Amino acid sequence: MLEQPTPLADWIIILPVVLCLMGAALLLVLRSMVRVQMWIAAAVLLVVLICDGLLLQRVLAAGPLTMTMGNWLPPFGISFTADAMGAGFALAGAFVALCVILYAQMDTPEAAVRAGFYPLILLLVAGVSGAFLTGDLFNLYVWFEVMLIASFGLIVLAGNPLQLDGAVKYGILNFLATALFLAALGLLYGLLGTLNMADIIGRAQRAELALLAAIAALFALAFGMKAALFPVNAWLPASYHVPPAAISALLAGLLTKVGVYAFIRTLAMLLPEARDALAPGILTLAVATAILGPLSALAETNLRRAIGFILIGGVGVSLLPIAGASVPGLAGSTAYVFHAMLTIAALYLVAGLIERVTGQGDTRRMAGLYAANSALSILFFVLVLAVAGIPPFLGFWPKLLMLQGLIANGQWLQLFVLLGNALLTLIAGARLWSHIFWRGKVERVALPVTGLGSAVLLTGAIVLIGLWPSLLVDAATIAGADIIDPARYIASVGLAP
């Protein structure tokens, strides 16, 4: 079964992955040219960002886009399929990575650059882009492996004992999650005879529900570990605070969000009947994660560990609408993940600047930074409001969409949990702000322009999208509709009945 040649315009779906892989290979060849590494990586990411923007524009205008590899028709060939959710997340990921590249310029030692700092970042972005844009579950597993290798390398790059300890915790749990994912893939292939996502949707409707639910539970466990869902989330606060702040921001902004994306894609779109069977369990874990995350942040004194717990609470929030899926609810989940990619990454960048000024990671030893650096205090305050969902900042609109869906479905437990998470997150963030900025006095320390500028750029995007959210809301609504009714997704692959 030979496929017709792919139109050149359709190659845009694979360009983000290809450009990052080629850029990483080029940087390895030029690893002795330390001064040009950052500029080449930034140029590659800028082109990737443009490609992702054009891809999202095309998907929003014409619907999902598919390109199948190997000159074989689906479901035999490996397909890349971009819809509003995947293309939007890929765009956010590229933007976060570009900001991190610019931020890292201020404190990345030459030894780390020679050891492959920038190639590893491009390899990580290639894995993230591939995961968001693939239309094949086994290919998703491959991109998970690429991300795991790159992220593990970034965590251990400096080689100090604390980083190695965090890397071991991070690596063991994520390797276990990947093994569970692979086992679930084998069982699903044995049951359905396919791993093409569009093909799975049709075949799963004719499969035995009990077997499908068991496989879906294995997927949920694997993706829950990747996303840091309670109770398999202890690895995140134990590892994300140990590398440099730029790496923390990159991992927090991208990796857990790929886990949430895979959870939504697999459980809500590919296996909805199995999802319904598992709904009580999913809801219980989402509620526990949404509440325990910010509660843990309230008790935490290490700044980046506290942000890690706030991140975990957001994972629970993003999965709240899945148990009783509706278009507004899933639109809210999609918009929330987009918001969290930007906001959590920005929080880690600002946390790195705070640690640089104070020389401390413990908030009990930070004080008076408002007088010493008002710009940092404003940035941190804005991000706390955004992550809590206070209008008019970016985090408000995803929660508004979720509330609409939850009210329409009469899901009052999820509604009160969503509001409770917002309140607890606001209290935890306000506590951190008061400890760091409001009391005592520290000497004023000048911050590098690249570091502060990157944090301002990311925070500025959060504010602007919050003030003009129409594009985000429209794109998220389209994404939610395509998850509930994947007919357009299936048709783009060429498998429509």
N, C-alpha and C positions, 0 to 999 in steps of 0.2 A: 504494500500500500504506500505508494510514493506521494508525497505532498508537493503542492505547487511551491515555487520559490517564494520566500517571504519578501514582501515589499520592503524597500529600503527604509521607508518611514516607520515601519514596525520595529526596526532594530533598536529604537529608543528604549524599549523595555529592558533590554539586556545591557545597554551602555553603562548604567551605574555600576554594575558588577564588573564588567570588562575593564572599565577605566581604572577602578580601584585595584584590581589584580595587576594590571599592566603598570600602574604607578608604583605599587609596592615592589614589583620586580625591578623597575628602573632605579628606585631608591636603594635597593640592595646592591645593585651594580655600582652605584655612585656613593656607597656608604663612607668612603674616605673623604668625600667633599661635604664636610659637616655644614658649612654655611648655607648651602643651597637646598638642604634637605627640607627644611620647613617651607620654603617658598614653592618647591615642586609639589609637596603634599597639599599645601593650601590651594595651588592652582588646580590640581586634580579634583579636589573636593568642591571647588567653585564650579567647575564644569559639570560635575555630578549633580550639584544642587540645581543648576540650570536644566539639566536633562530631567531630573525628578519633577521640577516645576512644569516643564512642557508636557511630561507624561501625565501628571495630574490634570492639567488643563484639558488634554485630549480625552482622558477617561471621563471627566465630568461632562464633557460635551457630547461624546459618542458612546459611552458605556465601556464595559470592560474590554481590555485588549489582550490578545493571546499570541504568543510566538512559540512554536514547537520545534525542539532541537532534533537533529539527526535525520531530517528529511523523511520522518515517518509520522503518519497521522496519529492523533490521540486515540486511545489511551496508551499506545505503544511508545511513542516518543516522549521525552521530557519536556513538559510545557512550562513556560513562564507566563503567568496571567496577572495582569494589573487591574485592580478595581479601585474604587475611591478610597477604601480603607488602606489597602497595601501601598498605593502610590502616595497617599497622604503621610503615612508613617515613614516611608522611605525619604520623603522630602524633609520631614522634621529631623530624622536621623542625620542626614547630610548636613543640615544647618547646625545642629548641635556639634557634630564632629569638626566642622570648620571653625566654630567659636573656640572649641577646646584646643585645636591646633594653634590658633593665635594666642590663646591664654598660656599654653605650655611654653611658649617662647621665652617667658620671663624667668623660668627656674629649672629648665631641663638641662642637666649637665651634659657636657660634650661626650662623656663616656656612655651615657644612655643613648645619645644620638647614634654613636658608632655601633652600639649593640643592637640597633634596629627599632628604635622608638617610633619613628614615623612610618616605616613599612608595616609595623604591627598595627598601627592605627588604621592605615588604609586596608589592611587585610580584615580587620574587624568590621569596618564599614562595608566591605564587599560581602562578608557573611551576613550582616544585618540586612543589606539591600536584597541579597538573594533570598533570605527568609521571607521578607515582606512581599516579594514579587514572584515567588515560585508558585506553580500550579500543581505540584506533585509532592506528596507527603514524604517519599524517600529523599527527594531533593531537599526538602525542608530539614531532614535529619542531617544531610551533608553540610548544609549551611550552619546548623547548630554546632557541628564539629569544628568548622572553620572559626566560628566565633569563640568557641571554648579554647582552642589553641591560641588564638591571638590574645584573648583576654588574660589567659593564664600567663603568657609571656609578658604582658604589660604589668601585671601585678608583681611578678618576681624580678623585674628588670633591675632594680637597684640592689637587690640581694641582701637587704638587712634582715635580721632575725624576725622582726615583727611582720614584715611583708611575707616572708617565707611561711610563717605560721598562718597568716590569713590566707595565703595561696593554697595551703594544704586543705584547710576547711572548705574553701571555695571549690577547689578542684574535685575533692572526693564526692561532695554532694552533687555537683553538676555532672560528673562522670556517671554517677549512679542514675541521675535523671535521664541522661542520654541513653544508658543501657535499657532503662524501662521503656523509653520511647522506641528504641529499636525492637524490643520484644513485642510491643503493641503493634508496630508496623508488620512484623512477621505474622502475627495472629490475624490482623485485618486482611492482609493479602491472602492468607489461607482461606478466610471466610468469603471474601468478595472477589478475589482474583484480579484486583487492580489497586493502584495507589494514586492514580490520577484523581485530583480533587473533584473535578466536574463529574467524572465517571462514578466516584464513590457515592455522590448524592443520590443518583438513580438506583444504584445496586443496593444501597443500604436500606431502602424502603421495602425491599423484597427479602431481606435477611431475617434470621431468627432474632427477636428482640433481646432475649436473655443473653445470648452470646455477644451480641453487639454492645449491650450495656456493660458487660464485663470488660470488653476491650476498651470501651469509652472510659471506664473507671481507671484503667491503666494509663490511658492518655492524660486524663485529668491529674493523676498523681505525678506523672512526668512533667507536665507543663506547670503544675502547681509548684513543684520544686524549682523549676526555672524562674517562675514569676515571684517566688518568695511568699507563697500562700501559707497561712497557718495550717498545720503545725510544723511544716517543713521549711521554715524560713530562718532558722537560727544562724545559718551560714552567712546571711547578708550583713547584719550589723557586726559580725565578727571579722569580716573581710573588706568591706567597702571603705572603711576609714583608714586602712593601713597604707595604700599607695599614695603618691602625690595627689593633690586635689584635682588636678586636670584628669587623671586616670579615673579617680572616683566619680567625677562628673560624667565621663564618657560611659563608664559601666552602668551607673545608675540611670542615666538618660536613655540608654539603648537596650541593655541586655534583658532586664526584667520585663521591659515592654514587649520584647519579642516573645517571651513566655506568655504574657497576657494575650498578645495577638494570636499565637498558636492555639491557646485555650478557646478564644472566641471563634476562630476560624473552624476548628475541629468540632467542638461541642455544639456551637450554636448553628453553624451552617451545614457541615458535612453530616453530622449524626444527631439531628434534632430529636428523633424519637428516643434514642439512648439518653440524650441530655434530659429529656422529660422524666425518664425513669430515675435518673441520678439527682434530680432537682433538689430534694430535701437536703442531701449531703452537700451539694454545691452551695446552697444557700447558707447552711450552717457554717461552713468554712469561710465564706465571704464575709458573713456578719462578724465572726470571731476576728478575722484579719482586720476589718475596717475599724473595730473598736480597740483591740489590743495594741495595734500599731501606735496610734497617738498616745494611748495610756502609757506605753513603754517609753515614748519620747518624753513624757512629763517627768519620769523618774531618772532620765539619763543626764549625765553631766558632761560627757564628751560631745562636742558640737557635731562632728560628722556622724557619730553613732546615732545621735538624736535625729538627724536628718534621715538616716537610714530607716529608723522606725516610722517616721512620717511617710517615707516612700512605701513601706509595707502597708500602712493604713490605706494609701491610695490604691494599692493592688486590690484590696478587698472592695473598695468603692467601685472600681472599674468592673468587677465581676458580679456586683449585686443584681443588675438587671437580667443576668443570663438565665436564672432559674425560671423566670416566666417571661420569655423573650417577647418584646414588642419593638416596633420600629423606633418610637421615641427613646425607649430604654437603651437599645443597642446603639442608636445614634449618640446618646449620651456617653455610653461606654467608649465608643470610637473617639469622640471629641475629648473625653477625659484622658485617654492614653496619649493623644496628641499633646494636650496641655501638660501632662506630667513629664513627657520627654523634655520639653523646654524648661519647665519650672524647676523640676528636681535637679536637672543639670546646672541651671543657673544658681540654685541654692548651694550646691557643692563648690562652684567657682567662687562665690562670695565667701563661703566658709574658708576656702583656701587663702583668700585675701585677708580675712580676719586673723587667721592663724599666723600669717606672715607679719602682720602689724604687731600683734600681741606676743608672738613667740610661744603661744600656748594652744593646746587643744582642749583643755578642760575649761568649761565656761565659768567655774568657780574662781578661776584665776584671771579671768578677763574682766575688765571694768572700764567705764568712762570713755569708750571708743566714740561715742557721739560727738564729744568735743574735739577729739583728736582727728576724726575723719567722718564728717557728716555724710559724705557721698555713700560710704559703706552702710551707714545706718539707714539711709533712705532706700538703698537697693534691697537690703535685708527685709525691711519693713514691707515694701511693696511685694516681695516674693512670699512673705508669710501670708499676706492678705490673699494673694493669688492662689496659693496652695490650699488655703482654707475655703476658697470659693466665695470670697466677698466681692460684690459688684463694685465697680464695673470691670474688674480684672478677669483675665482669661479663664480662671478656674470656675467662675460663676456660671458660665453658659453651659458647659457639659452637665453640671449638676441640675440646672434648670430643665434641660432635656430629660434627664433621668427622672426628675420629679414629675414631669408631665406623663411619662410612661408608667411610673409606679402608681400615680393617682388614677390614671385611666384603667389600670388593671386591678385596682384595689389592693395593692401590695403594701399595706401599711407598715409592716415590720421593716421592710427594706427602706421605706421612706423615713422612719424615725431613726434608723441606723445611719442613713445618709446625713441627716441633720445632726445627729450626735457626733459623727466623725468630723463634720465641719467645725462644731463647737470645740471638741477636744483638740483638733489640730490648731485652731486659733489660740487656744489657751497655751498649748505647748510652744507654739511659735512666739507668742507674746512673752512667755517666761524666758525663752532664750534671748529675745531682744533686750529685755530689761536687765538680764545678767551681764550681757556683753556691752551694752551701750549706755545704760542709764545711771550707773553708780560708779563712784571712784574716778580716777583720772589716769590717763596714760599719755606718754609723749607722742607728738604727731610724727608719723612716719610716711614718707612719700612712697606711693605705689607705682610700679612700672606702668607705662601707658598701655602696653599690649594686654596686661592682665586686667586692669580696671576697664579698659575699652571693650574687651571681650564680654565681661560681665554686663556692662552697660548695653552692649548690642543685643545680647540674649534677653535681658530684662526689658529693653525697649520693644522688642518683638512681642513679648508677652503683653505689655501694656497696649500696644497698637492693635493687636488682634482682639484683645478684650474690649477696646473701644469701638472697633468695627468688626463684629463677629459674624456678619452675614455669610461670608464665604465659608467659614468653618462650620457654621450651623447647616448650611445647604449641603456641603460635602459630606458631613456626618450623617445627615438625613438620607442622602443617596446611599451611603455605605450601609446604614441600618436596613434600608429597604432591600438592598441586594443580598444581605445576609438572610433575612426572613424569606425572601422569594428569590432564589439564585438563578432564575430562568435566564437572565441576561448573561450571567457568568458562564453557565453551561453552553449557551449559544455561541459565545465568543470562542470557546474551545472547539466548536464544531460537533458537539455531541447532543444537540437538541433532538428530541424524538421526532 
